[in-house]
């Protein structure tokens, strides 16, 4: 298990560019299974989860050619369906939550898919009901083998249907879309997720010959086609990285320029940081965050307590609540962080409390942060990263703290952030990776 040693207190300056979006990459990589023609994807982030997905595709028989950094061509013309039932496949797919999005493409093109219970962050219960209910609506049958921990899904023929999703699941919506594009007839998906990454997936599929209407809304209409062809696609910048960098710049920066952020796809993220009192300056397609010796949390118009809570797009992504919580520790004022979607995601706050932060963990979903107004610095500490987003939040806290901190289990951070210590060190941080 690797760890970071962080010498806190260094002020950071310069510019940084976000990687390609992890969540989009995991979706569009699965979509290459829908055609036997070449699909070229650029701006793929070099992170553990995405590299694992690429290896899984290769092991299935997909031809993978690396054209350059972040630039790959995939051709799924010789998929080995026998591999899907192997112990090796089940073990590999169980390590990665994104592997469940292979279900839709495999079922649509080959009539059968095998998936293990997906892995990923240990942040509480994460249902997969939406995926399977959607496939059932399209005509699939599935059985669960409890002994091997796998789902076996089959369909002689997928047929379009109307469905009202029980939740606006991003991965569930992506899976159903990829199944429906090759289904017979018209599929209507209401309460669909509409995040920019879902929009990107839909545009890529349309470029491959699909017929998807209602993109960017929660009501999608998909007219099935008989086959899809190859295409080229560019992945968006990672909005979670952009938000993480804004938080890092607010706590540790002497002026940070975040380049090429695709500002129009950030939604409510810049506004949310502004409500913490942080100056987020929009410059073309860049964001500049100046030095902040002081930032004050706003109140609502009626004077009531500021609350940040997660919600489906265009609401606030749950992936940034950990960073917002850390940034709030040095603000003037108080804020309630309400994590509605996952009941274990706030359990890292005990580590911040040990660093001197004033936080009340009300229950698994809510924490009240009383900011220090930069009058009391956080103290260095020994910590363990429980998941990707808590990991980056703890790293930002350690960079702002007095003394030398260590964070173990940084493999969690590597799952979502590409070469993060080198990129932060280039701005003036002092982070050392230790085996």
C-alpha positions as a Python dict, from the first residue, in 0.01 Angstrom:
ca = {
    (1, 'X'): (0, 0, 0),
    (2, 'X'): (153, 333, -112),
    (3, 'X'): (129, 662, 75),
    (4, 'X'): (188, 1034, 35),
    (5, 'X'): (409, 1241, 263),
    (6, 'X'): (290, 1601, 247),
    (7, 'X'): (481, 1898, 381),
    (8, 'X'): (206, 2151, 438),
    (9, 'X'): (211, 2527, 431),
    (10, 'X'): (356, 2582, 84),
    (11, 'X'): (179, 2846, -123),
    (12, 'X'): (95, 2739, -478),
    (13, 'X'): (96, 2942, -798),
    (14, 'X'): (84, 2879, -1172),
    (15, 'X'): (-152, 2698, -1403),
    (16, 'X'): (-295, 2346, -1419),
    (17, 'X'): (-507, 2165, -1677),
    (18, 'X'): (-773, 1910, -1584),
    (19, 'X'): (-754, 1556, -1717),
    (20, 'X'): (-1024, 1394, -1927),
    (21, 'X'): (-1339, 1307, -1738),
    (22, 'X'): (-1322, 973, -1557),
    (23, 'X'): (-1698, 915, -1554),
    (24, 'X'): (-1738, 992, -1923),
    (25, 'X'): (-1443, 772, -2012),
    (26, 'X'): (-1592, 469, -1838),
    (27, 'X'): (-1915, 516, -2034),
    (28, 'X'): (-1776, 572, -2383),
    (29, 'X'): (-1522, 291, -2344),
    (30, 'X'): (-1812, 50, -2298),
    (31, 'X'): (-1982, 193, -2607),
    (32, 'X'): (-1702, 64, -2834),
    (33, 'X'): (-1858, -281, -2789),
    (34, 'X'): (-2161, -171, -2994),
    (35, 'X'): (-1979, -186, -3330),
    (36, 'X'): (-1722, -398, -3508),
    (37, 'X'): (-1567, -86, -3665),
    (38, 'X'): (-1280, 123, -3522),
    (39, 'X'): (-1367, 384, -3258),
    (40, 'X'): (-1106, 646, -3172),
    (41, 'X'): (-1129, 821, -2834),
    (42, 'X'): (-900, 1104, -2725),
    (43, 'X'): (-839, 1280, -2392),
    (44, 'X'): (-866, 951, -2202),
    (45, 'X'): (-729, 1004, -1849),
    (46, 'X'): (-436, 788, -1740),
    (47, 'X'): (-590, 674, -1411),
    (48, 'X'): (-630, 336, -1245),
    (49, 'X'): (-1005, 284, -1301),
    (50, 'X'): (-992, 377, -1669),
    (51, 'X'): (-677, 173, -1736),
    (52, 'X'): (-845, -122, -1569),
    (53, 'X'): (-1145, -82, -1801),
    (54, 'X'): (-917, -73, -2106),
    (55, 'X'): (-739, -389, -1990),
    (56, 'X'): (-1074, -560, -1940),
    (57, 'X'): (-1178, -472, -2297),
    (58, 'X'): (-848, -604, -2429),
    (59, 'X'): (-887, -928, -2236),
    (60, 'X'): (-1232, -968, -2397),
    (61, 'X'): (-1075, -960, -2741),
    (62, 'X'): (-1117, -592, -2828),
    (63, 'X'): (-822, -468, -3032),
    (64, 'X'): (-666, -174, -2847),
    (65, 'X'): (-415, 58, -3016),
    (66, 'X'): (-253, 345, -2831),
    (67, 'X'): (-194, 632, -3074),
    (68, 'X'): (-42, 865, -2816),
    (69, 'X'): (-99, 994, -2462),
    (70, 'X'): (-471, 968, -2392),
    (71, 'X'): (-543, 870, -2754),
    (72, 'X'): (-667, 517, -2828),
    (73, 'X'): (-839, 330, -3109),
    (74, 'X'): (-1063, 35, -3022),
    (75, 'X'): (-1211, -229, -3251),
    (76, 'X'): (-1451, -489, -3109),
    (77, 'X'): (-1464, -716, -3414),
    (78, 'X'): (-1349, -1035, -3236),
    (79, 'X'): (-1509, -1027, -2891),
    (80, 'X'): (-1455, -1352, -2702),
    (81, 'X'): (-1792, -1421, -2543),
    (82, 'X'): (-1660, -1734, -2370),
    (83, 'X'): (-1432, -1510, -2163),
    (84, 'X'): (-1740, -1350, -2003),
    (85, 'X'): (-1808, -1655, -1789),
    (86, 'X'): (-1450, -1706, -1676),
    (87, 'X'): (-1331, -1653, -1321),
    (88, 'X'): (-1071, -1408, -1453),
    (89, 'X'): (-1340, -1187, -1610),
    (90, 'X'): (-1556, -1196, -1298),
    (91, 'X'): (-1261, -1107, -1076),
    (92, 'X'): (-1158, -817, -1300),
    (93, 'X'): (-1508, -675, -1342),
    (94, 'X'): (-1578, -704, -968),
    (95, 'X'): (-1296, -456, -898),
    (96, 'X'): (-1449, -180, -1109),
    (97, 'X'): (-1796, -34, -1075),
    (98, 'X'): (-1786, 98, -1432),
    (99, 'X'): (-1774, -258, -1562),
    (100, 'X'): (-2150, -288, -1514),
    (101, 'X'): (-2196, -53, -1812),
    (102, 'X'): (-2075, -334, -2039),
    (103, 'X'): (-2412, -497, -1973),
    (104, 'X'): (-2610, -281, -2218),
    (105, 'X'): (-2370, -300, -2515),
    (106, 'X'): (-2311, -676, -2477),
    (107, 'X'): (-2681, -750, -2446),
    (108, 'X'): (-2772, -528, -2742),
    (109, 'X'): (-2511, -665, -2979),
    (110, 'X'): (-2466, -1026, -2868),
    (111, 'X'): (-2785, -1109, -2678),
    (112, 'X'): (-2604, -1206, -2360),
    (113, 'X'): (-2404, -1043, -2085),
    (114, 'X'): (-2244, -1167, -1766),
    (115, 'X'): (-2154, -918, -1496),
    (116, 'X'): (-2036, -961, -1140),
    (117, 'X'): (-2158, -751, -852),
    (118, 'X'): (-1970, -428, -927),
    (119, 'X'): (-1699, -285, -704),
    (120, 'X'): (-1583, 76, -666),
    (121, 'X'): (-1582, 315, -370),
    (122, 'X'): (-1703, 184, -34),
    (123, 'X'): (-1938, 474, 31),
    (124, 'X'): (-2253, 287, 128),
    (125, 'X'): (-2520, 102, -64),
    (126, 'X'): (-2518, 163, -439),
    (127, 'X'): (-2812, -8, -603),
    (128, 'X'): (-2803, -160, -950),
    (129, 'X'): (-3180, -211, -970),
    (130, 'X'): (-3221, 63, -1233),
    (131, 'X'): (-2989, -119, -1473),
    (132, 'X'): (-3174, -449, -1453),
    (133, 'X'): (-3525, -306, -1446),
    (134, 'X'): (-3442, -112, -1763),
    (135, 'X'): (-3311, -424, -1937),
    (136, 'X'): (-3623, -615, -1832),
    (137, 'X'): (-3839, -344, -1988),
    (138, 'X'): (-3648, -399, -2313),
    (139, 'X'): (-3718, -772, -2299),
    (140, 'X'): (-3417, -921, -2120),
    (141, 'X'): (-3422, -1195, -1860),
    (142, 'X'): (-3166, -1232, -1585),
    (143, 'X'): (-3071, -1465, -1308),
    (144, 'X'): (-2834, -1418, -1016),
    (145, 'X'): (-2585, -1688, -924),
    (146, 'X'): (-2525, -1624, -554),
    (147, 'X'): (-2249, -1884, -540),
    (148, 'X'): (-2032, -1702, -794),
    (149, 'X'): (-2172, -1355, -733),
    (150, 'X'): (-2270, -1296, -1098),
    (151, 'X'): (-2567, -1184, -1302),
    (152, 'X'): (-2639, -1372, -1626),
    (153, 'X'): (-2859, -1165, -1860),
    (154, 'X'): (-3000, -1286, -2192),
    (155, 'X'): (-3235, -1157, -2461),
    (156, 'X'): (-3342, -1315, -2790),
    (157, 'X'): (-3444, -971, -2913),
    (158, 'X'): (-3453, -633, -2741),
    (159, 'X'): (-3764, -426, -2813),
    (160, 'X'): (-3816, -60, -2743),
    (161, 'X'): (-4037, 38, -2449),
    (162, 'X'): (-4149, 329, -2237),
    (163, 'X'): (-3989, 341, -1895),
    (164, 'X'): (-3995, 575, -1597),
    (165, 'X'): (-3669, 522, -1409),
    (166, 'X'): (-3696, 471, -1033),
    (167, 'X'): (-3397, 702, -990),
    (168, 'X'): (-3198, 927, -1222),
    (169, 'X'): (-2900, 693, -1213),
    (170, 'X'): (-2613, 808, -1435),
    (171, 'X'): (-2467, 462, -1497),
    (172, 'X'): (-2816, 312, -1519),
    (173, 'X'): (-2921, 567, -1781),
    (174, 'X'): (-2600, 508, -1979),
    (175, 'X'): (-2654, 133, -1973),
    (176, 'X'): (-3015, 154, -2090),
    (177, 'X'): (-2925, 400, -2367),
    (178, 'X'): (-2654, 167, -2500),
    (179, 'X'): (-2896, -126, -2500),
    (180, 'X'): (-3180, 72, -2659),
    (181, 'X'): (-2985, 207, -2957),
    (182, 'X'): (-2988, -142, -3115),
    (183, 'X'): (-3334, -244, -2989),
    (184, 'X'): (-3625, -286, -3228),
    (185, 'X'): (-3864, 10, -3219),
    (186, 'X'): (-3868, 321, -3001),
    (187, 'X'): (-3753, 350, -2641),
    (188, 'X'): (-3860, 640, -2421),
    (189, 'X'): (-3665, 699, -2099),
    (190, 'X'): (-3825, 940, -1850),
    (191, 'X'): (-3637, 1059, -1539),
    (192, 'X'): (-3316, 993, -1729),
    (193, 'X'): (-2991, 1133, -1593),
    (194, 'X'): (-2880, 1428, -1805),
    (195, 'X'): (-2523, 1502, -1683),
    (196, 'X'): (-2282, 1637, -1947),
    (197, 'X'): (-2121, 1292, -1962),
    (198, 'X'): (-2454, 1133, -2056),
    (199, 'X'): (-2492, 1405, -2319),
    (200, 'X'): (-2147, 1321, -2451),
    (201, 'X'): (-2231, 951, -2470),
    (202, 'X'): (-2549, 1030, -2665),
    (203, 'X'): (-2362, 1254, -2909),
    (204, 'X'): (-2099, 988, -2963),
    (205, 'X'): (-2365, 723, -3028),
    (206, 'X'): (-2546, 954, -3271),
    (207, 'X'): (-2218, 1003, -3454),
    (208, 'X'): (-2204, 622, -3479),
    (209, 'X'): (-2550, 614, -3641),
    (210, 'X'): (-2783, 601, -3341),
    (211, 'X'): (-3101, 810, -3326),
    (212, 'X'): (-3129, 969, -2983),
    (213, 'X'): (-3349, 1271, -2921),
    (214, 'X'): (-3398, 1488, -2613),
    (215, 'X'): (-3026, 1511, -2533),
    (216, 'X'): (-2959, 1730, -2223),
    (217, 'X'): (-3312, 1667, -2091),
    (218, 'X'): (-3453, 1399, -1861),
    (219, 'X'): (-3677, 1264, -2137),
    (220, 'X'): (-3487, 1069, -2402),
    (221, 'X'): (-3637, 914, -2714),
    (222, 'X'): (-3433, 646, -2890),
    (223, 'X'): (-3525, 499, -3227),
    (224, 'X'): (-3346, 168, -3259),
    (225, 'X'): (-3120, 97, -3555),
    (226, 'X'): (-2982, -232, -3687),
    (227, 'X'): (-2612, -147, -3658),
    (228, 'X'): (-2365, 122, -3560),
    (229, 'X'): (-2040, 227, -3727),
    (230, 'X'): (-1712, 370, -3608),
    (231, 'X'): (-1643, 729, -3504),
    (232, 'X'): (-1398, 961, -3329),
    (233, 'X'): (-1478, 1118, -2994),
    (234, 'X'): (-1313, 1364, -2752),
    (235, 'X'): (-1377, 1335, -2379),
    (236, 'X'): (-1466, 1647, -2179),
    (237, 'X'): (-1242, 1785, -1904),
    (238, 'X'): (-1321, 1630, -1566),
    (239, 'X'): (-1558, 1862, -1380),
    (240, 'X'): (-1470, 1694, -1048),
    (241, 'X'): (-1102, 1771, -1103),
    (242, 'X'): (-1192, 2131, -1188),
    (243, 'X'): (-1387, 2161, -863),
    (244, 'X'): (-1104, 1996, -669),
    (245, 'X'): (-857, 2245, -817),
    (246, 'X'): (-1081, 2540, -722),
    (247, 'X'): (-1084, 2410, -364),
    (248, 'X'): (-707, 2357, -365),
    (249, 'X'): (-652, 2710, -501),
    (250, 'X'): (-878, 2866, -237),
    (251, 'X'): (-696, 2698, 53),
    (252, 'X'): (-336, 2690, -71),
    (253, 'X'): (-308, 2919, -372),
    (254, 'X'): (-135, 3248, -442),
    (255, 'X'): (-315, 3267, -777),
    (256, 'X'): (-402, 2956, -977),
    (257, 'X'): (-516, 2946, -1340),
    (258, 'X'): (-718, 2635, -1430),
    (259, 'X'): (-697, 2590, -1806),
    (260, 'X'): (-947, 2455, -2061),
    (261, 'X'): (-1228, 2367, -1821),
    (262, 'X'): (-1522, 2358, -2069),
    (263, 'X'): (-1689, 2618, -1851),
    (264, 'X'): (-2036, 2576, -1997),
    (265, 'X'): (-2036, 2212, -1883),
    (266, 'X'): (-1953, 2291, -1519),
    (267, 'X'): (-2312, 2376, -1429),
    (268, 'X'): (-2359, 2495, -1071),
    (269, 'X'): (-2003, 2417, -956),
    (270, 'X'): (-1849, 2768, -988),
    (271, 'X'): (-2157, 2927, -830),
    (272, 'X'): (-2139, 2688, -534),
    (273, 'X'): (-1778, 2784, -458),
    (274, 'X'): (-1874, 3152, -488),
    (275, 'X'): (-2135, 3093, -215),
    (276, 'X'): (-1842, 2994, 7),
    (277, 'X'): (-1697, 3338, -63),
    (278, 'X'): (-1436, 3219, -312),
    (279, 'X'): (-1357, 3435, -613),
    (280, 'X'): (-1396, 3211, -919),
    (281, 'X'): (-1311, 3427, -1220),
    (282, 'X'): (-1430, 3310, -1560),
    (283, 'X'): (-1169, 3395, -1827),
    (284, 'X'): (-1260, 3256, -2170),
    (285, 'X'): (-1259, 2880, -2118),
    (286, 'X'): (-1032, 2911, -1813),
    (287, 'X'): (-1089, 2980, -1444),
    (288, 'X'): (-863, 3199, -1231),
    (289, 'X'): (-872, 3172, -851),
    (290, 'X'): (-673, 3450, -679),
    (291, 'X'): (-510, 3429, -337),
    (292, 'X'): (-766, 3411, -54),
    (293, 'X'): (-655, 3531, 289),
    (294, 'X'): (-1023, 3544, 382),
    (295, 'X'): (-1349, 3409, 241),
    (296, 'X'): (-1691, 3428, 399),
    (297, 'X'): (-1979, 3186, 359),
    (298, 'X'): (-2300, 3346, 233),
    (299, 'X'): (-2638, 3309, 399),
    (300, 'X'): (-2959, 3245, 210),
    (301, 'X'): (-3163, 3552, 117),
    (302, 'X'): (-3383, 3514, 426),
    (303, 'X'): (-3074, 3499, 648),
    (304, 'X'): (-3096, 3127, 715),
    (305, 'X'): (-2803, 2888, 746),
    (306, 'X'): (-2619, 2799, 422),
    (307, 'X'): (-2668, 2436, 317),
    (308, 'X'): (-2497, 2244, 37),
    (309, 'X'): (-2664, 1922, -69),
    (310, 'X'): (-2619, 1691, -364),
    (311, 'X'): (-2884, 1641, -631),
    (312, 'X'): (-2915, 1495, -983),
    (313, 'X'): (-2786, 1721, -1261),
    (314, 'X'): (-2818, 2016, -1295),
    (315, 'X'): (-2794, 2001, -915),
    (316, 'X'): (-2466, 1975, -726),
    (317, 'X'): (-2266, 1659, -787),
    (318, 'X'): (-2210, 1448, -473),
    (319, 'X'): (-1848, 1394, -579),
    (320, 'X'): (-1754, 1750, -471),
    (321, 'X'): (-1911, 1760, -126),
    (322, 'X'): (-1593, 1624, 36),
    (323, 'X'): (-1386, 1907, -116),
    (324, 'X'): (-1645, 2171, -26),
    (325, 'X'): (-1642, 2044, 332),
    (326, 'X'): (-1264, 2078, 360),
    (327, 'X'): (-1264, 2426, 206),
    (328, 'X'): (-1535, 2532, 453),
    (329, 'X'): (-1304, 2459, 747),
    (330, 'X'): (-1107, 2777, 674),
    (331, 'X'): (-1401, 3000, 575),
    (332, 'X'): (-1568, 3260, 795),
    (333, 'X'): (-1909, 3131, 896),
    (334, 'X'): (-2083, 2796, 914),
    (335, 'X'): (-2236, 2559, 662),
    (336, 'X'): (-2436, 2237, 664),
    (337, 'X'): (-2310, 1969, 423),
    (338, 'X'): (-2594, 1728, 341),
    (339, 'X'): (-2483, 1416, 154),
    (340, 'X'): (-2814, 1259, 50),
    (341, 'X'): (-2707, 986, -191),
    (342, 'X'): (-2447, 787, 4),
    (343, 'X'): (-2457, 715, 375),
    (344, 'X'): (-2084, 652, 431),
    (345, 'X'): (-1924, 936, 241),
    (346, 'X'): (-1889, 1174, 534),
    (347, 'X'): (-1713, 929, 761),
    (348, 'X'): (-1373, 1077, 675),
    (349, 'X'): (-1448, 1391, 881),
    (350, 'X'): (-1303, 1233, 1196),
    (351, 'X'): (-962, 1276, 1032),
    (352, 'X'): (-1031, 1647, 978),
    (353, 'X'): (-1147, 1683, 1339),
    (354, 'X'): (-814, 1530, 1448),
    (355, 'X'): (-647, 1803, 1238),
    (356, 'X'): (-829, 2069, 1440),
    (357, 'X'): (-1131, 2133, 1217),
    (358, 'X'): (-1455, 2225, 1390),
    (359, 'X'): (-1707, 1979, 1247),
    (360, 'X'): (-2015, 1821, 1398),
    (361, 'X'): (-2112, 1494, 1230),
    (362, 'X'): (-2487, 1496, 1286),
    (363, 'X'): (-2557, 1157, 1126),
    (364, 'X'): (-2424, 955, 829),
    (365, 'X'): (-2563, 1214, 587),
    (366, 'X'): (-2509, 1554, 752),
    (367, 'X'): (-2215, 1751, 891),
    (368, 'X'): (-2200, 2107, 1023),
    (369, 'X'): (-1871, 2290, 961),
    (370, 'X'): (-1776, 2595, 1169),
    (371, 'X'): (-1505, 2775, 976),
    (372, 'X'): (-1179, 2903, 1127),
    (373, 'X'): (-1161, 3211, 900),
    (374, 'X'): (-793, 3120, 846),
    (375, 'X'): (-723, 3218, 1207),
    (376, 'X'): (-641, 2862, 1314),
    (377, 'X'): (-444, 2643, 1076),
    (378, 'X'): (-516, 2273, 1044),
    (379, 'X'): (-257, 2044, 1206),
    (380, 'X'): (-65, 1771, 1026),
    (381, 'X'): (-193, 1419, 1079),
    (382, 'X'): (-163, 1055, 971),
    (383, 'X'): (-460, 958, 758),
    (384, 'X'): (-598, 687, 530),
    (385, 'X'): (-790, 758, 210),
    (386, 'X'): (-1126, 576, 224),
    (387, 'X'): (-1238, 664, -130),
    (388, 'X'): (-1140, 875, -431),
    (389, 'X'): (-1312, 1201, -334),
    (390, 'X'): (-1235, 1189, 38),
    (391, 'X'): (-876, 1114, -62),
    (392, 'X'): (-835, 1432, -267),
    (393, 'X'): (-1009, 1633, 6),
    (394, 'X'): (-767, 1501, 268),
    (395, 'X'): (-475, 1579, 37),
    (396, 'X'): (-592, 1941, 6),
    (397, 'X'): (-632, 1960, 384),
    (398, 'X'): (-279, 1826, 436),
    (399, 'X'): (-133, 2074, 185),
    (400, 'X'): (-285, 2361, 382),
    (401, 'X'): (-186, 2227, 727),
    (402, 'X'): (109, 2305, 952),
    (403, 'X'): (363, 2023, 956),
    (404, 'X'): (411, 1695, 771),
    (405, 'X'): (112, 1469, 708),
    (406, 'X'): (91, 1119, 563),
    (407, 'X'): (-197, 970, 368),
    (408, 'X'): (-199, 594, 312),
    (409, 'X'): (-410, 387, 70),
    (410, 'X'): (-348, 647, -200),
    (411, 'X'): (-438, 386, -459),
    (412, 'X'): (-788, 523, -401),
    (413, 'X'): (-674, 869, -515),
    (414, 'X'): (-494, 716, -815),
    (415, 'X'): (-825, 566, -927),
    (416, 'X'): (-954, 913, -1011),
    (417, 'X'): (-664, 1161, -1035),
    (418, 'X'): (-383, 1134, -1287),
    (419, 'X'): (-28, 1179, -1152),
    (420, 'X'): (-165, 1420, -895),
    (421, 'X'): (151, 1471, -688),
    (422, 'X'): (358, 1572, -993),
    (423, 'X'): (92, 1818, -1105),
    (424, 'X'): (53, 1976, -760),
    (425, 'X'): (431, 1982, -704),
    (426, 'X'): (467, 2176, -1031),
    (427, 'X'): (261, 2450, -861),
    (428, 'X'): (487, 2454, -553),
    (429, 'X'): (347, 2176, -333),
    (430, 'X'): (578, 1933, -151),
    (431, 'X'): (428, 1583, -190),
    (432, 'X'): (636, 1265, -191),
    (433, 'X'): (504, 924, -295),
    (434, 'X'): (630, 642, -77),
    (435, 'X'): (595, 269, -147),
}
